[in-house]
Each structure stands twice: as C-alpha cells, then as structure tokens.
Amino acid sequence: MNARPAPASTRHEGRFRVLDRAVIGARRFFVGISASRVITCGAGTWLVAAFFAATGVYGLERGGHMPVAIETVRDAADSVANFAGFRIANVNLSGQNHVTPGEILATAGVKPNSTLVFLDAEAARERLEQLAWIKRATVQKLYPDRLDIQIVEREGYALWQKDGKINVIARDGTIIAPYSDDPRYIRLPIVVGEGAQKHVGDIVEALSLVPGVRDQVRAAIRVADRRWTLKMRNGIDVRLPERDIGDALQELAVLDRDKQLLTRDITIIDLRLPDRVSVRLSDAAYEARQIELKAKAKSAKKEGNT
C-alpha cells in the first residue's frame, strides 16, 4: 500500500526542523572543539569561519534571499575580474531582426560590468532560445574581452486565429508574437481553430501548388481537428477531405479553370468524397433554378400536346 505524501507545509516544516537540529549540533561540535587543546589555533579559526559561512548560507536559503546573494557575489567577482582585463568590451551580434539588441543582452545576462570569466555561455544560450522569436542561438567567449552572439530567428509563417485572438506563428506552430499591422504579416495565410497551428504546414504547402485557388482563399478553418474547410473571398466554403487534400485541391483547380466553379452562385463545394463533387446553390440561385426547371417542364408539356 502506497503511503500518502505529506502536505507541502508539513514537509517544509520537517526539513527546517532537520536543518535546525543540524545547526544546533554543529554549534555544539564547534563549542567542543574550541575548548579542545588538540585543535591548533589556525585550524580552529578556519573551522569557525566555515561554520559561520555555512550558517549564513542556511539563513539565506531559508529566507529566500539566495538568488540575490548569488547575484551580489557574481557582481563582486566581475568587479575583481575587470581589474584583470576581462571585462566584456566588445559584443558582436548577428542574425537578429525582430529581437532588439537590448533584449538579447538582458536575456544573456550581459551587464556593463560583466566579464568573460564569470559569464556562463551555455546558460546564456539556453535563456536566449527560450525567447519566442529565437529558434537557435550561439554564444562564444573570445578572450580577453570579446563576446559573439549569433541568432537564428523563426520566420512568421502564418496567422493563427483562436478564441478571437490572432497570433503570428512559425512553421512548427510556435506562437511568435501577437498580430499587428506590421507589413511583414499582412500577406501571411490565415488558419483558424483548435489544432490549426499544428497542421498549418500541410494546408499552406498544399495550397502553394495551386496558386489559382490559393489566391482566392481568405482563411483555412480547422474542423474538429480532423480536416480543413476553405473560406473563399467570395463567401464560398470548400470542404476538403481528411486525407489527400492535395488531390482534392488539384481537382478544384481544374473545375475552376474549365467551369469557373469558384465564381458561380453557390455557397458550398464539397470535396470530401473521392468519386464526386457536390455543390450547394445559394438561395437566390436555387429559386432561379427551380423557376428554370418549371419553365422547361411547362414547355415540354406544351410540345407534347401539339
């Protein structure tokens, strides 16, 4: 039978009680050795110093001040390294377009007094690659005072609309930035719905092979995360099959070229069945069609009576 884990507060209190007992035990130990004649003065001094250092670290950890303390120590170390000539005097940035130099330096942890000695290049690279725009980063330290940072940015591939929000996404579906009126985004294809960002490459690449159809598409809507429906600029919905969307789009391109299908008075073109194409007329077109059929039937009846 598995034991139920103790509540977080109980575990933390238990940890602190253990640490408290450890500190009390250490104090007793050092009191004992301070009274002992076996320990020399020099060794005793070092042990006492180590005890107080350990006590200080424990206090910082328990008080939640450790990150600030580490940063203070690092700044002090950088100040010392500055005198030795290791201050970062030259930073070469390359590859950035959307990310500003200030964002890159701040994320990498480069300050005016930073030195190459105490800059963790691998940690800086990992932090940079956590930025949405940055796909890959390289950080190189060139002693004594030069730092090279090379950036490979993601490219805006499409616009993804979901829950009323529009974001710029990369080819792999990563959200890069909220949509704005940046000229670079205006001509990006639009995909809509849950799961659309995961399959954006499939529909964009398939449409790129039929430019005559692609140029009439206003948005591609992901339906139940299984298939696509194209919303055309004139209001027609084109329902694509779950598979072989490239073949369906090629068939649509041929029908539009030969029969101007995409410019007719219809509302839906259904390509989900591989052996047929179904269309739904608009209300006005349906009424006109009914009138036409009645007129033909009436005319045929008259000819039969003569």
C-alpha positions in Angstrom: 0.0 0.0 0.0 1.4 3.3 -1.0 1.7 5.9 1.7 0.1 9.3 1.1 2.6 12.1 0.7 2.7 14.6 3.4 1.3 18.1 2.8 3.9 20.6 1.4 3.7 22.7 4.6 4.5 19.6 6.8 7.4 18.6 4.6 8.9 22.1 4.7 8.5 22.3 8.4 10.1 18.9 8.8 13.0 20.0 6.5 13.5 23.1 8.6 13.5 21.1 11.8 16.2 18.8 10.4 18.2 21.8 9.4 17.7 23.4 12.8 18.9 20.3 14.5 21.9 20.2 12.2 22.8 23.8 13.1 22.4 23.2 16.8 24.6 20.0 16.5 27.2 22.0 14.6 27.3 24.7 17.3 27.8 22.1 20.0 30.5 20.5 17.9 32.4 23.7 17.4 31.9 24.6 21.1 33.6 21.3 21.9 36.5 21.7 19.5 37.0 25.3 20.6 37.6 24.0 24.2 39.8 21.2 22.9 43.5 21.6 23.1 44.1 19.2 20.2 43.0 21.7 17.6 45.5 24.3 16.8 44.6 28.0 16.6 44.9 28.1 12.9 42.7 25.1 12.2 40.2 26.2 14.8 39.9 29.6 13.1 39.2 28.0 9.7 36.6 25.7 11.2 34.9 28.5 12.9 34.9 30.5 9.7 33.4 27.6 7.8 30.8 27.2 10.4 29.7 30.8 10.2 29.7 30.6 6.4 27.5 27.5 6.4 25.2 29.2 8.9 24.9 32.2 6.6 24.1 30.1 3.6 21.4 28.3 5.5 19.9 31.6 6.6 19.9 33.0 3.1 18.3 29.8 1.8 15.6 29.8 4.4 14.9 33.5 4.0 14.6 33.2 0.2 17.5 35.6 -0.4 19.8 33.1 -2.1 19.3 34.4 -5.8 20.0 38.0 -4.7 23.1 36.8 -2.7 24.4 34.8 -5.7 23.9 37.9 -8.0 25.8 40.1 -5.5 28.6 37.6 -5.3 28.8 37.4 -9.1 28.9 41.2 -9.4 31.7 41.4 -6.9 33.6 38.7 -8.8 33.1 40.6 -12.1 34.4 43.7 -10.4 37.6 41.9 -9.5 37.9 40.3 -13.0 37.5 43.8 -14.5 40.8 44.8 -13.0 42.4 41.8 -14.6 41.3 43.0 -18.1 38.5 40.5 -18.7 35.6 43.0 -18.9 33.4 42.4 -21.9 34.4 45.4 -24.1 33.1 44.1 -27.5 29.8 42.3 -28.2 29.2 41.2 -31.8 25.5 40.4 -32.5 24.3 38.9 -35.8 21.1 37.4 -37.1 18.6 39.4 -35.1 15.7 41.1 -36.9 12.7 41.1 -34.5 14.6 40.8 -31.2 16.3 44.0 -30.2 20.0 44.1 -29.0 18.8 45.2 -25.6 16.6 42.2 -25.2 19.4 39.9 -26.3 22.0 41.3 -23.9 19.5 41.4 -21.0 18.4 37.8 -21.6 22.0 36.6 -22.0 22.9 38.3 -18.7 25.4 40.7 -20.1 25.8 43.9 -18.0 28.1 46.8 -18.3 30.5 45.3 -15.8 30.2 41.6 -16.9 33.4 39.7 -17.6 34.0 36.7 -19.8 35.4 34.8 -16.9 32.1 34.6 -15.0 29.7 34.6 -17.9 28.1 31.1 -18.4 27.9 30.9 -22.2 25.8 27.7 -22.2 23.2 29.1 -19.7 23.1 32.3 -21.8 22.4 30.3 -24.9 19.6 28.4 -23.2 17.9 31.5 -22.0 18.1 33.1 -25.5 16.5 30.1 -27.1 13.5 30.4 -24.7 12.6 33.7 -26.4 9.7 33.0 -28.9 11.4 34.7 -31.9 14.7 32.8 -31.4 15.0 29.4 -32.9 18.7 28.9 -32.3 21.5 30.8 -30.6 25.3 30.5 -30.3 27.3 32.3 -27.6 31.1 32.3 -27.9 33.6 33.8 -25.5 36.7 35.1 -27.2 39.3 36.1 -24.6 40.2 38.6 -23.3 37.2 40.9 -23.9 35.0 39.8 -26.8 31.6 38.1 -26.9 30.0 36.8 -30.1 26.2 36.1 -30.1 24.7 34.6 -33.3 20.9 34.4 -33.6 18.7 32.4 -36.0 15.2 33.8 -35.7 12.0 32.0 -36.5 10.1 33.3 -39.5 6.4 34.3 -39.5 4.7 31.5 -41.4 1.0 32.2 -40.9 -1.6 33.9 -38.7 -3.5 31.7 -36.3 -6.9 32.8 -35.1 -8.4 31.2 -32.0 -10.9 32.5 -29.4 -10.9 35.9 -31.1 -7.1 36.3 -30.8 -4.7 36.4 -33.8 -1.1 35.5 -33.3 1.9 35.1 -35.7 3.1 31.5 -35.7 6.1 29.8 -37.1 6.1 26.7 -39.4 6.2 24.4 -36.4 3.2 26.2 -34.8 5.2 28.1 -32.2 3.4 31.4 -31.3 5.9 34.1 -32.1 4.0 37.4 -31.4 0.5 38.9 -31.3 -0.7 40.1 -34.7 -0.1 43.7 -35.6 -0.2 45.9 -38.7 3.4 45.1 -39.5 3.7 44.9 -43.3 5.5 41.6 -43.0 2.4 40.0 -41.6 -0.3 41.3 -44.0 0.2 38.7 -46.7 0.6 35.7 -44.4 -2.1 32.9 -44.8 -4.7 32.7 -42.1 -5.6 29.5 -40.3 -8.5 29.3 -37.7 -9.5 26.9 -34.9 -8.1 24.5 -32.4 -5.3 22.4 -33.8 -4.8 24.6 -36.9 -1.4 25.7 -35.7 -0.2 22.1 -35.6 -1.1 21.3 -39.2 -0.5 24.7 -40.7 2.3 23.4 -42.9 0.1 20.8 -44.6 -2.5 23.2 -45.8 -0.1 26.1 -46.7 2.1 23.8 -48.7 -0.8 22.1 -50.5 -2.3 25.5 -51.4 1.1 26.7 -52.7 0.8 24.1 -55.5 -2.5 25.5 -56.8 -1.9 29.3 -56.8 -5.1 29.9 -58.7 -7.1 28.6 -55.8 -4.7 29.8 -53.1 -5.2 33.4 -54.2 -8.9 33.2 -53.6 -8.7 31.8 -50.1 -9.5 34.1 -47.2 -8.8 31.6 -44.4 -8.4 27.9 -43.8 -10.6 26.6 -40.9 -9.7 23.5 -39.0 -12.8 21.4 -38.4 -12.8 19.1 -35.3 -9.0 18.9 -35.7 -9.6 16.4 -38.5 -9.9 18.3 -41.8 -10.0 21.7 -43.4 -12.7 24.0 -44.8 -11.5 26.8 -47.0 -13.4 30.1 -46.7 -13.1 31.8 -50.1 -13.1 35.5 -50.5 -16.5 35.5 -52.3 -18.1 33.6 -49.4 -18.0 30.0 -50.8 -17.0 27.2 -48.4 -14.8 24.5 -49.8 -14.9 21.3 -47.7 -11.8 19.3 -48.0 -11.3 15.6 -47.2 -9.3 14.4 -44.2 -6.7 12.9 -46.5 -5.2 13.6 -49.9 -6.0 17.3 -49.7 -3.5 17.9 -52.4 -5.5 15.8 -54.9 -8.8 17.5 -53.9 -7.3 20.9 -54.4 -5.9 19.9 -57.8 -9.4 18.7 -58.8 -10.9 22.0 -57.6 -8.3 23.9 -59.7 -9.3 22.0 -62.8 -13.0 22.6 -62.2 -12.5 26.3 -61.7 -10.3 26.5 -64.8 -12.8 24.6 -67.0 -16.2 25.5 -65.5 -15.4 28.6 -63.4 -16.8 26.8 -60.4 -15.4 29.3 -57.8 -17.2 32.2 -59.4 -20.7 30.6 -59.6 -23.6 31.5 -57.4 -23.1 28.7 -54.9 -22.4 28.5 -51.2 -20.7 25.2 -50.6 -18.3 22.9 -52.7 -18.0 19.5 -51.0 -14.8 17.6 -52.0 -14.9 15.1 -49.1 -15.9 12.1 -51.3 -13.2 10.9 -53.7 -15.6 10.0 -56.5 -17.9 13.0 -56.7 -18.1 16.8 -56.2 -21.2 18.2 -54.5 -22.3 21.8 -54.6 -25.0 23.8 -52.8 -26.6 26.6 -54.6 -27.3 29.9 -52.9 -30.9 30.7 -52.1 -31.3 33.0 -55.0 -29.6 30.6 -57.4 -31.8 27.8 -56.0 -35.0 29.7 -56.6 -33.8 30.7 -60.1 -33.0 27.1 -60.8 -36.5 26.0 -59.7 -38.1 28.6 -61.9 -36.0 27.4 -64.8 -36.9 23.8 -64.3 -40.6 24.6 -64.0 -40.4 26.6 -67.3 -38.7 23.7 -69.0 -41.3 21.3 -67.7 -44.1 23.5 -68.9 -42.5 24.0 -72.3 -42.1 20.2 -72.7 -45.7 19.6 -71.8 -46.9 22.0 -74.4 -44.7 20.4 -77.1 -46.2 17.1 -76.1 -49.7 18.3 -76.5 -49.1 19.6 -80.0 
